[in-house]
Amino acid sequence: MTVAPQVFEGADVTPDNGITAATVILIDDDHEFRKAIGDYLESNGVNIVAMAGVADIAARELDLSQCVIVLDMQLGDADGLDVMRRFRDVTDAPIILMTGHRKAEIDRVVGLELGADDYLIKPFSPRELLARIRVVGRRHDTLRMARDEHAGRSAEKRVEPEPPRVYRFGGWRLDRRGRQMTDPSGNVVSLTKGDFNLLVAFLDAAGKTLSREYLLNATRVHEDVFDRSIDVQILRLRRRFDNGGGAAGHDGRSIIRTERGAGYVFTIPVEAD
């Protein structure tokens, strides 16, 4: 099912524009749980949009410009990870995953790989959920405001040249505007929003060691309890390179090399135009 520019067929979606998060979109197919959590959050001044699953999402007008999404991984009519993937295609709004079914660490890691900002295993305290909503919303807004402020200062000082439109490295090609990467055989390689931002950060600083903190900011991952999630994203990028045959005789680990105690460096020469 095509999800862009809409998240779900039939859904009227306002894309994310970075405005301060003010609404929680709560998606869970358990009516009693949904009502209890919704009532608690509303009693604490949070505006709630509550839905049971994909059918509700498709029937509602969703404003993703100022929200935090709280999503159950096991919905009655869809896999929560697939639903999250569709949201992540069109917004960088914070997403908190909930589950009472998938407790294995690998499922938590998969959720983070796909772009989740936080993760809660049921049962949990509504108070804890509220705290996490506030944390991810606040840090999302702080990071966005910092980026906007930096962009504003740069614009005042000088007119910045346009960023490169195409990157080429070791037979690979990344179209920045089209957000599309192809391997040396010409096959299109799928990238999440986090993958794309991470790769651009490396390509813009090829040959330089980039710290984890720098990469966390560049990829929108900002919840410090999941600091090592940047390692997971890098692992995923390395695998994409390995699946595409590597580059210039190098595998994924040597393309993105770990500098112990310092960060990571992209080792392949990059041409940009």
N, C-alpha and C positions, 0 to 999 in steps of 0.2 A: 504494500500500500504506500502510495506516495505521501510523504509527510511535509515536504517543503513546497511553498512557503507556509503551509498550515501544518500543525502537529498531527492532526487526525482529520481524515476526510469528513467534511461537514463542519468542522470546528472553525470559529471565527477568532483568529489569534492576532493580538497586537504584539509585535516582536519586542524583545528587550532593548531598552534605550538607556539603561544605566541609572534610572531614577531610584531614590531610596526605597528599599523594600518596605511595603506597608500591608501586604496581604499574604496569608498562608493558603495555598492550594493543597487541600488535604484529600488524598485519594486512597480509599480503603474499602473493600467490599463487605466488611463487617459493620452492619448498621449500628449496633449498640456501641461498639468501640469508636466508630466515627462520630457518633453523637456525643459520647462522653468526652472525648478529646476536644471536639469542636466547642462544646459548652465551656470546658475549662479555659481554652485559649481565648474565647470571646469574653469570658469573665475577667480576663487579664488584659483587655483592650486590644486584642488581635482580631482583625477582620478575617473571617473564614469563608472560603469557597470550598464546600465539601462535595465530593463525588465518589461514586461506587466503582467506576471503571471506565473502560474505553467508550462505551455507549454514552455515558454522561458527558465525557470530555467532548465527544463529537457534537453533542447537542447544546453545549454551552459556549458563550462568548468569553474567551479567556484573555485577560490582559497580563502578559508576562513581563511588563515593563517595570513592575515594582512588587515583586513577590518572592517568597520562599516556597518551594515545592516539597511537600512531605508525602512520600509515596511508599505504599506497601509493595513488597517484591512479589507477592503471590496473590494476584487478583483473580476473581472468578472467571473473567472473560479474556484475560491476557496475561502474559508474563511481565511482571513489573520491570525487569531489566530491559525488555523491548520497549516498554512505554517510556522509560527513562532515556533510552537511546534516541527516541523520536523527539523528546523535549530538548535534549542536548544539541540536536541538529540545528535548532532555531533560537536557543537562548543560553546565556551563561548564568541565569538565575541560580542561586544555591539550591541543591537538591539533597534532602535527607531521606535515606532509605530506611524502611522498617521491615522486620521479618520475624515470624515465629516458626518458620519452616526451614530456612536455610541458615544453619548456625555454623557451618564449616568455615574455616578461615578462607578457603579458596573462593567461596561465594562472596565474602566480604571484599576480598581483593578484586574480584571481577567487577563488583559494583563500583569500586574506587577507580579501576582502570577505565571504566566507561564514562566517568565524569562525576560521580557522586561526591558531595562535600562532607558528608557525615553518615553515620550508620548506627541504628539502634536495634537491639534484639528485644522482642516482646517476651515477657511483660516489662514495661518500664514505667517510671513515674512521669505523669504529665508535666510536673515541674521541671524534670530534666529535659524533656522535649522542648518546653518553652525556653529554657536557658540556651539550648543548642540552636534553636531558631534565631534567638537574638544574637548569638555569637556569629553564626555564619552570615546573617544579614548585615550585621555591623561591619564585619571584615570585608565582605563583598563590596559594600558601599565605600569603605575607607580606601580600598585598593583602587576602585574606579575613580574616586575623587582625586587621588594622588596622580593617577595617570592623566586625568583631564587637566589638573593644575600644571603638571610637567609639560603637557602639550601646549597649554596656553602660554607658559613662559617661553618656550622654544619659538612659538610663532611670533611673539613680541620681539624677540632678539633678532630673528632672521627668517627668511623664507626657506623652509627646508626643501631639498630636492625630493622628488617623488621616490618612494621606495622601489626597489627592483620589482619588475613584473614577473620575471622568470629566473629561477635558479637552476643551474646545471652542475652536477657533481657525479663523477664516476659512472656516467651513463644514465643517471637518474635525472628527472626533470620535475620541478615543482612550479606550477602556475599559481602565483600568489593571489591574483585577483579571482581566478576561478577556483582556488583552494583545491587543486587537483594535482596529485602526484602520479607519475608513471615510472615504472622500473625500466632497466636497460632493454627489456624485450618489448616495451611499449604497452605493457599491461597497466591499467589503472589500479592504484593502490588506495584503499579506503583509509581515510584519516578522520579521527574524531576532532572536535574543536581543540581539545587539549593537546593531541598529537601535533596538529598543525602549528599551534602557538609555540610548542616546544621546538619543533623542527626549524621554524623561522628564527627563533632565538639563536639556535646553533649556527644556522647558515649565515646570519648577519654578523657572527663573530667566529667564523671558522678559524681554527688554529689557536684560539684563545681559551684558557681555562675559565669556565663559568661555575660559580659557586651554586650550591643547592638553593640558597636564599634567593639569588638572582633568578634562577629557573622557576622557583615557586611563584614569584611575582609575575614572570613572563607567561606562565601557563594558568594563572587564575586559581591555583591551589593555595589556600591561605589558612586552613585549619591546622594549627601547629601540632595537635595530637596525631595528625596523620602526615607528619613531616616526611616520612620515608615513602609516601605515595609518589614523590617525584622519581624515586628509583623504579617504581612499578611502571611509570610512564616511559622511562628510558628503556626498560626491559622490553616493553611493547614495541617501541620504535626499532630497537635492535632486531627483534624478531621479524619485523616487516622487511628490513633490509636483507636478512637471511633468506626469507621466503622469496625475495626477488633476485636472489643469486649474488648478493653482496655488491661491492663496488670496487673496481680497480684491484681485484684480487684480495680485498679485505672483507672479513665477516663483520657482523653487527657490532661485536664487542670491540673490534679494532677501529671501526668507523667512529663510534662514540666511545672514547677511551676514558676509563676511570682514572682520575688523578687522586690517589689516596690522600685523604685529609684536606683536599682542596676543591674537588668538584669533578667536572667532566669537560672533555674537549672534543670537538668535531674535527677529525684528522684529515678528511678528504678535501683537496682544493675545490673551491666553489667559484663558478662564473655567474655573474648576475647582470641582467640587462633589462 
